[in-house]
Structures are given as C-alpha cells and as structure tokens.
Amino acid sequence: MSTPLEKTDVAIIGAGPVGLFAVFECGMLKMRTAVIDALDAPGGQLTALYPEKPIYDIPGYPRIDAAGLVEKLVAQAAPFHPAYLLGQQVTSLSPSADGGFRLATSAGTAIEARAVMIAAGVGAFGPNRPPLQGIEAYEGGAVRYLVTRRDEFRGKRVVIAGGGDSAVDWALSLGAIAAKVIVVHRRDKFRCAPESAARLKAMADAGKVEMVVPYQLEGLEGDGTLLAAVIVKSLDGEARRLETDFLLPFFGLAMTLGPIAGWGLNLERNHIAVDPTTCETSTPGIHAVGDIATYSRKLKLILTGFAEAAQAAHAMHARVHPGEALHFEYSTSKGVPSG
Ligand SMILES: Cc1cc2nc3c(=O)[nH]c(=O)nc-3n(C[C@H](O)[C@H](O)[C@H](O)COP(=O)(O)OP(=O)(O)OC[C@H]3O[C@@H](n4cnc5c(N)ncnc54)[C@H](O)[C@@H]3O)c2cc1C
C-alpha cells in the first residue's frame, strides 16, 4: 500500500475545539496546518460526548450548543484550508533529519511538520466496554458508545445502560423520538444532575421510557450484525429478555494517553507538562494545548485552550519561519484570507 505524505508547517494532533482554533491561530501567522483526529468528525468531546448540550461560558455566546460551536470553529478555520486527516490516530511522533518532526498514523499516512501542536484532550479516549460475549461484532452498529446522529434512533427500540449523566441525558433525548427506550441500571439511584433524574422519573411515569432497575447487562442475542435482544439479570439472578434494535452502554470513558505516553515528553498524571507562556513541552518544537496540557493552576476549560493555542502559535513561529520577524498584529488590522 502506498503511503501518502503530507508536508505541512504545523501538525495539530486532535480536532477538538482547541485543535480547531489552533488552525485559525496558526493560519493568522501564515503557518499551514494538518489536523489529525482518531474520530471521524471534528469537535472532540463536544461532538463525541455532548453535541446537543448548551455551553454557557464561551465568550460572546450567552448560550451555544456544543455542535453549533464546532460548526463555527470549523468555519473560522476554513479560510486557512487545513488538511483534515480524520478517522486516524497518530501512532508515532519522532524527530526528522531536517530538524522537524515526522508523524505516522494508524491509516498509514506519514506527515512531516516543522512543529507539532498536541491538542489531544484526554488522549485516546475509549469507552468502558461491558464484558459481554461477542459485543465486538456489534460495536459501531447495533452497539454504540456514543451518539453522533440522534436521528438514527428515530422510531427504533433502544436499550440504554448506565446511571450517569450520559445515560440519563440520552434517555431523555431519545425518549422523545425512539419507538421505545429502556433504561437498565444496576442501582435504583442515578448519578446524574438531580433535575435530570426528576425528568427521567416523570418520563417513566408517563410511560415514555421503561426503567429496568436494579438490573445488569448479562448477554446479547442477535446474528452478529443485527441485535434481537439484550439479556439482563437482577441482583438475585432473575433474567429478563429485552427486545431491541440498539444497545447504548454508557459506563464512562477510559482515558489513557495512548501512543502519546511513548513520545518521551514530560508527563504529570496522564497530562503533558508545559511552560504556560509558550505551551512548549519538554521537547522543543512540540507544544501541547487544551485539556491535555498541564501547569500550575490549569483550568480545563475550552476558553483556556483557545488562549493556549494563541500562545503556542506565536511561540512556534520562529521555528516554522526562521529569520522572519513576527510583528504582533490584531485580527482587526490583518483580516483573514477571503477564500
Ligand atoms: C459533558 C461535558 C460538558 C462540558 N461542558 C463544558 C463547558 O460548559 N465549558 C467548557 O469550557 N468546557 C466544558 N467541558 C470540557 C470541554 O469539553 C473540554 O475542555 C474540551 O473538549 C477540551 O478540548 P480539547 O480540544 O483540548 O480536547 P478534546 O475535545 O478532548 O479533543 C481532543 C481530540 O484529540 C483526539 N486525539 C487524542 N489522541 C489522539 C491521537 N493520538 N491521534 C489522533 N487524535 C487524537 C481525540 O480523538 C479528540 O477528538 C465539558 C466536558 C464534558 C464531558
């Protein structure tokens, strides 16, 4: 198989909100970017975990849905024409002979860059899988650990397992459009916002969702592609068969740095230690921004990540364009490219 080679000024690892804004910041300083993400859509946690939730602390937006913010960030980055390499994880990062860096992805893409911006959020985040025999065959089809398109579940039967915010929020949301929603949880009490628990109870009382508690997932029935039923068991061993089209297990995310842990960077409790004035890591030319970057009194917020992207872009300019003076200019004076 041939290996396409992308050459760019800055390789941005992660297309979450911070990686997307980093495209803009680099673009304003005339640095070309390639953005690589393991997920097949941009937006990071906003797309994967809470696309329909309103966010209230983005400056200038009293309220904006997570998916709406991602759309605006993609539009803001568009004039700089980043190369999006989605659905592929960066598996290796090493110095190249010319003083830059070489990255390789799980899809076999090689990328050469003068500098690297790691905006990898919580790292390679993957779902905690329920230990059900044969579940792998259904993953991505009848078994989903995240909902990216709510409308797929319209008119379908859905079993939602879990007792946290994601399980309850999706039960509330899908309860309005699915043919049937069954919530399976191993306790009577839910670990979610009290008002969400109250809304769920009201929906159950109105017959819009069925509560199967306290029960645990026990097995799957189906042909390996289509699911016929989910088998659940109560704590005293009583089994029930729940006919369904989809199983959505929401047991939280396992957060690991994944391949990043092996790149020789200084780490602090699963985060990358950076100098907050430049966001540079222990390796010159590699910067880390957003949730993955840590320093004293770090606030893990989207707006913090935006500022870090600006700091990092300015700091890496000298490496990308050696010998070129960097004159600080406001966007109001510079403008953005028109097309
Ligand atoms: C339910 C919920 C509500 C929240 N509400 C708010 C809020 O109201 N306000 C607020 O400011 N923040 C909020 N947050 C936090 C906010 O979502 C994060 O601070 C933000 O997503 C961090 O952005 P990021 O770009 O650094 O990382 P992420 O959004 O985590 O994106 C990182 C991306 O990097 C990719 N990646 C990781 N490793 C690799 C690799 N090796 N190769 C390729 N790709 C890789 C991942 O797939 C991911 O897409 C909330 C979080 C949650 C879970």
The ligand as an ORCA input file, in Angstrom:
! r2SCAN-3c Opt
* xyz 0 1
  C     -20.365     16.673     29.495
  C     -19.302     17.731     29.377
  C     -19.648     19.069     29.460
  C     -18.675     20.068     29.354
  N     -19.050     21.387     29.446
  C     -18.101     22.356     29.298
  C     -18.457     23.744     29.385
  O     -19.618     24.085     29.635
  N     -17.468     24.691     29.213
  C     -16.161     24.329     28.976
  O     -15.318     25.218     28.799
  N     -15.794     23.027     28.914
  C     -16.730     22.032     29.077
  N     -16.349     20.712     29.020
  C     -14.918     20.412     28.821
  C     -14.528     20.605     27.347
  O     -15.307     19.739     26.530
  C     -13.038     20.308     27.179
  O     -12.316     21.241     27.957
  C     -12.651     20.450     25.705
  O     -13.322     19.485     24.898
  C     -11.151     20.278     25.533
  O     -10.868     20.467     24.185
  P      -9.578     19.835     23.513
  O      -9.609     20.285     22.095
  O      -8.388     20.141     24.356
  O      -9.772     18.250     23.602
  P     -10.923     17.253     23.147
  O     -12.219     17.919     22.962
  O     -10.851     16.114     24.109
  O     -10.426     16.747     21.713
  C      -9.239     16.018     21.593
  C      -9.257     15.219     20.302
  O      -7.974     14.614     20.147
  C      -8.135     13.345     19.545
  N      -6.958     12.520     19.824
  C      -6.436     12.160     21.024
  N      -5.306     11.433     20.859
  C      -5.126     11.337     19.513
  C      -4.148     10.701     18.700
  N      -3.098     10.046     19.208
  N      -4.300     10.775     17.349
  C      -5.360     11.438     16.787
  N      -6.297     12.060     17.513
  C      -6.167     12.007     18.851
  C      -9.414     12.804     20.176
  O      -9.998     11.826     19.334
  C     -10.268     14.078     20.309
  O     -11.137     14.232     19.205
  C     -17.306     19.711     29.154
  C     -16.945     18.353     29.060
  C     -17.922     17.373     29.161
  C     -17.519     15.930     29.072
*
